[in-house]
Amino acid sequence: MTSAFKLGPLAIVIPAFLSACSTGTPGVQVPQAPMSQHSCCQTLPRTLYVALGEKISNRYQGDVSSYALPLTNGESPSTTFSGASLGVAAASARIYVTNAASNPANNAFLSYKLPSTNGEKDQVRIGLAGAYAIAASAKVVYVSSYTANTISAYALPLVKGETPESTVTIPGAAQGNAVAVDAKHLYAANYGAGTLSVYALPLQNGGSPSLSLSGLNTPIGVAVDTSKHLYLTSYFGNSVAVYSLPLTSGEMPSTTLALPGNAFGVAVDATSLYVSNFHDTVWAYQLPITSGESPSATISGLAHPNGLSAVP
């Protein structure tokens, strides 16, 4: 088992992404032209953010790298900034990153401005024991804790010392919860329990899932798009399952995409699905996903890619 799984394991996926400065419905990604234009701020280029992190001699090391989209084979990063990162999510002209520490009690999540630059420094840092996966809408950021087996909602913009508006406990083993969000629901994939839990928004403190899928094979990443699809990665299944939204009890995937290796993080934009392998690779696939599809682009040689997030 790879070093990342010493955390329990690292299910670091994140996305329902929102274009920067959007004033639309929280959590809904709006398909855009090749550049995202917003009257409230500067134009942001289409970008894929990759959280990189590994445990070396009991210390976590890593970065966040950005790649220009559309992704091309062997592409090099446009920018890189430090942070032993697990999860990453982009929304409202900010990038949010969960940061691992040698002692999980010292984990945190951080806010950076967009567009990113080499050596970028965090603007806000909030401590959260076991901070793990992260998802963001225009008004709320959701952070999971793999030690407490919870997901907490924080109002945006983040401020120093901020406390969560609400927290829910995810049913099942505390082994990492991947998170995604759309206009009406929060989705939590629990690797250890083999479940996908759905919560109605706004997230109610101590609330229970409105629906759950169980019996899933190591679900480690989750993302949603604007075409009412949910994408769920399976680590040991080496696959991505595609579900139609809204989810129904006992629903089966409409399509399953076999991958060249283990699946980990997942992100989606208007044209492509992105999947990290954790060992060293990120694959891009053209939408809509079809069974047996081959990657449209591959970047490899990465230092343990974990969570992914796309600015459309």
SEMI-438468 format. One line per 5 residues: number of its first residue (from 1); their letters; for each residue x, y, z of C-alpha. Coordinates in Angstrom, 3 decimals. Example, Ala and Ser with C-alpha at 12.3 -4.5 7.8 and 13.67 -1.06 7.14 Angstrom:
REM residues 2
1> AS> 12.300:-4.500:7.800; 13.670:-1.060:7.140
END
This chain:
REM residues 312
1> MTSAF> 0.000:0.000:0.000; 1.312:3.438:-0.797; 2.414:5.870:1.892; -0.661:8.044:1.477; -2.855:5.314:2.850
6> KLGPL> -1.215:5.746:6.238; -3.707:8.567:6.639; -6.474:6.203:6.486; -6.501:6.171:3.300; -6.444:9.480:1.441
11> AIVIP> -9.603:9.926:-0.520; -8.874:13.317:-1.803; -11.316:14.429:-4.269; -13.180:17.402:-4.594; -15.009:19.034:-7.148
16> AFLSA> -18.209:20.732:-7.884; -16.498:23.737:-9.234; -17.817:27.177:-9.895; -16.326:29.708:-12.240; -14.540:32.487:-10.419
21> CSTGT> -16.629:35.416:-9.157; -19.827:33.697:-10.194; -23.011:35.132:-8.768; -25.052:32.158:-9.936; -26.457:29.265:-7.979
26> PGVQV> -23.946:27.952:-5.416; -22.177:24.803:-6.538; -23.303:24.908:-10.164; -20.588:24.985:-12.768; -21.648:26.946:-15.839
31> PQAPM> -20.191:25.775:-19.165; -18.101:28.573:-20.626; -16.042:29.523:-23.629; -12.295:28.741:-23.555; -11.759:31.717:-21.253
36> SQHSC> -13.991:32.514:-18.277; -14.992:36.196:-18.419; -16.450:37.927:-15.379; -17.443:41.522:-14.921; -16.436:41.528:-11.260
41> CQTLP> -12.831:40.490:-11.747; -10.125:39.724:-14.301; -10.413:37.015:-16.905; -9.289:33.622:-15.609; -7.878:31.046:-18.019
46> RTLYV> -9.152:27.483:-18.070; -6.956:25.662:-15.573; -6.627:22.280:-13.878; -5.254:22.354:-10.317; -3.534:19.222:-9.008
51> ALGEK> -2.823:18.638:-5.309; 0.475:16.800:-4.846; 1.506:15.263:-1.539; 3.279:12.354:0.083; 4.561:11.249:3.473
56> ISNRY> 8.363:11.026:3.622; 10.113:10.085:6.880; 7.014:11.017:8.874; 6.773:14.451:7.251; 4.333:15.532:4.567
61> QGDVS> 5.726:17.248:1.494; 3.898:18.463:-1.570; 2.698:21.264:-3.805; -0.240:22.477:-5.849; 0.466:22.641:-9.574
66> SYALP> -1.682:24.258:-12.260; -2.010:23.133:-15.876; -3.449:25.078:-18.796; -6.524:23.515:-20.392; -7.188:21.730:-22.642
71> LTNGE> -4.683:19.272:-21.198; -2.048:17.931:-23.605; 0.162:14.863:-23.395; 3.233:15.457:-21.255; 2.198:19.018:-20.381
76> SPSTT> 4.330:20.859:-17.816; 2.772:22.890:-14.993; 2.158:26.605:-15.508; 2.614:27.443:-11.809; 3.482:25.616:-8.602
81> FSGAS> 3.123:26.739:-4.994; 3.987:24.947:-1.772; 1.685:23.055:0.546; 1.618:19.363:1.506; -1.739:19.149:-0.160
86> LGVAA> -4.493:16.566:-0.069; -7.559:18.245:-1.544; -8.080:21.283:-3.752; -11.165:23.211:-4.883; -11.616:26.400:-6.907
91> ASARI> -14.496:28.874:-6.558; -15.128:32.623:-6.446; -11.632:33.705:-7.554; -10.015:31.601:-4.835; -8.355:28.219:-4.588
96> YVTNA> -8.868:26.233:-1.374; -6.392:23.550:-0.308; -6.387:21.020:2.530; -2.928:20.773:4.044; -1.478:17.677:5.741
101> ASNPA> 0.785:17.749:8.786; 2.883:15.031:10.403; 0.372:15.145:13.266; -3.185:15.068:11.816; -4.318:17.296:14.679
106> NNAFL> -2.332:20.071:12.982; -3.971:19.706:9.570; -5.528:22.843:8.090; -7.192:24.263:5.010; -5.931:27.328:3.209
111> SYKLP> -7.191:29.988:0.824; -5.153:31.343:-2.117; -6.095:33.955:-4.707; -6.598:33.198:-8.393; -4.940:33.198:-10.817
116> STNGE> -2.142:31.424:-8.968; 1.519:32.378:-9.270; 4.733:30.490:-8.594; 5.462:30.476:-4.879; 1.976:31.731:-3.990
121> KDQVR> 1.425:32.327:-0.250; -1.803:31.452:1.516; -4.083:34.337:2.493; -6.116:32.553:5.188; -5.254:29.388:7.129
126> IGLAG> -7.821:27.607:9.332; -6.860:24.657:11.483; -9.014:21.527:11.254; -7.848:18.204:12.668; -7.740:15.588:9.933
131> AYAIA> -8.601:18.094:7.173; -8.868:15.994:4.064; -11.106:16.585:1.041; -12.650:19.925:0.101; -15.425:21.235:-2.152
136> ASAKV> -16.520:24.819:-2.753; -19.499:26.738:-4.066; -19.755:30.488:-4.507; -20.740:31.013:-0.866; -19.643:27.975:1.138
141> VYVSS> -16.597:25.719:1.397; -17.075:22.151:2.676; -14.167:20.337:4.352; -14.056:16.713:5.461; -12.055:15.395:8.418
146> YTANT> -10.829:11.824:8.143; -10.095:11.621:11.889; -13.527:12.867:13.038; -15.413:11.400:10.038; -17.210:14.713:9.537
151> ISAYA> -17.894:17.358:6.910; -18.052:20.998:8.011; -19.447:24.005:6.138; -17.667:27.381:6.310; -19.108:30.631:4.956
156> LPLVK> -17.135:32.498:2.271; -15.096:34.611:2.192; -12.969:32.848:4.788; -11.645:34.917:7.679; -8.972:34.073:10.229
161> GETPE> -10.332:32.061:13.150; -13.620:31.247:11.392; -15.708:28.408:12.829; -18.063:26.165:10.824; -21.711:27.056:10.269
166> STVTI> -22.682:23.380:10.448; -21.124:19.931:10.735; -22.431:16.455:9.896; -21.032:13.049:10.810; -20.720:10.598:7.922
171> PGAAQ> -22.050:7.070:8.585; -19.419:4.336:8.511; -15.713:3.974:9.147; -13.559:7.087:9.493; -11.302:6.437:6.526
176> GNAVA> -11.681:9.550:4.453; -14.625:11.205:2.771; -14.443:12.699:-0.695; -16.873:15.578:-1.215; -18.679:17.336:-4.071
181> VDAKH> -21.468:19.902:-4.155; -24.115:21.133:-6.589; -27.015:23.565:-6.255; -29.127:21.342:-3.995; -26.961:18.625:-2.503
186> LYAAN> -23.652:17.709:-0.895; -22.218:14.305:-1.834; -19.846:12.352:0.435; -18.043:9.217:-0.741; -16.780:7.082:2.162
191> YGAGT> -13.887:4.832:1.142; -13.960:2.605:4.231; -17.718:2.096:4.391; -18.221:1.747:0.630; -21.010:4.318:0.608
196> LSVYA> -22.119:7.503:-1.097; -24.197:9.762:1.172; -26.341:12.648:-0.092; -27.231:15.671:2.077; -29.755:18.376:1.247
201> LPLQN> -28.492:21.975:1.217; -28.161:24.137:3.163; -26.274:21.649:5.342; -27.994:21.273:8.704; -25.874:20.833:11.824
206> GGSPS> -26.031:17.171:12.839; -28.181:16.343:9.823; -28.595:12.875:8.327; -28.302:11.823:4.673; -31.436:12.123:2.563
211> LSLSG> -30.227:9.149:0.508; -27.320:6.681:0.526; -25.867:4.173:-1.914; -24.051:1.241:-0.311; -22.009:-1.779:-1.349
216> LNTPI> -19.667:0.375:-3.450; -16.111:-0.727:-4.215; -13.628:1.628:-2.486; -15.245:4.932:-3.579; -12.464:7.479:-3.252
221> GVAVD> -13.441:10.480:-5.395; -16.630:12.245:-6.431; -17.498:15.102:-8.790; -20.650:16.495:-10.424; -21.156:18.366:-13.688
226> TSKHL> -23.805:20.751:-15.016; -25.414:18.063:-17.179; -26.789:16.194:-14.162; -24.103:13.547:-13.925; -22.150:12.337:-10.910
231> YLTSY> -18.721:10.721:-11.302; -17.482:8.293:-8.654; -13.960:6.843:-8.717; -13.138:3.402:-7.336; -9.579:2.909:-6.100
236> FGNSV> -9.365:-0.876:-6.310; -11.981:-1.049:-9.059; -9.691:0.998:-11.345; -12.753:2.757:-12.701; -15.085:5.751:-12.802
241> AVYSL> -18.832:5.108:-12.456; -21.213:7.647:-14.014; -24.616:8.190:-12.372; -27.588:10.291:-13.461; -28.810:13.024:-11.120
246> PLTSG> -30.887:13.264:-9.060; -29.779:10.003:-7.461; -32.409:7.439:-6.506; -32.251:4.645:-3.935; -30.398:1.622:-5.289
251> EMPST> -29.398:3.443:-8.494; -26.834:1.734:-10.705; -24.300:3.584:-12.879; -25.321:4.371:-16.443; -21.709:3.975:-17.611
256> TLALP> -18.518:2.612:-16.090; -15.146:3.703:-17.456; -12.211:1.326:-16.966; -8.932:3.104:-16.185; -5.317:2.112:-16.922
261> GNAFG> -4.609:1.994:-13.152; -5.950:2.842:-9.707; -8.367:5.775:-9.549; -8.080:8.580:-7.035; -9.103:12.234:-7.423
266> VAVDA> -11.642:13.373:-10.013; -12.722:16.695:-11.526; -14.957:17.708:-14.415; -15.524:20.789:-16.566; -17.667:21.486:-19.617
271> TSLYV> -15.589:19.321:-21.972; -13.525:16.792:-20.021; -13.237:14.494:-17.049; -9.922:14.415:-15.161; -8.776:11.510:-12.972
276> SNFHD> -5.640:11.205:-10.835; -3.893:7.904:-10.261; -2.100:8.946:-7.013; 1.082:7.132:-8.006; 2.195:9.583:-10.712
281> TVWAY> -0.465:10.218:-13.373; -3.455:12.365:-14.361; -5.703:11.319:-17.256; -8.147:13.457:-19.248; -11.229:11.975:-20.962
286> QLPIT> -13.608:13.685:-23.360; -17.240:14.118:-22.370; -19.676:12.455:-22.579; -17.958:9.436:-21.027; -18.361:6.138:-22.864
291> SGESP> -17.404:2.647:-21.767; -14.002:1.652:-23.162; -12.958:5.253:-23.848; -9.205:5.982:-23.970; -7.584:9.072:-22.420
296> SATIS> -7.456:12.148:-24.637; -4.336:13.298:-22.757; -2.013:11.991:-20.036; 0.511:13.720:-17.787; 2.818:11.496:-15.748
301> GLAHP> 5.864:11.628:-13.513; 3.930:13.561:-10.842; 4.643:13.286:-7.112; 1.495:11.551:-5.868; -1.382:13.551:-7.431
306> NGLSA> -4.299:13.615:-5.014; -7.235:16.010:-5.379; -8.127:17.797:-8.619; -10.103:20.950:-9.415; -10.902:22.654:-12.708
311> VP> -11.572:26.328:-13.479; -13.739:26.138:-16.624
END
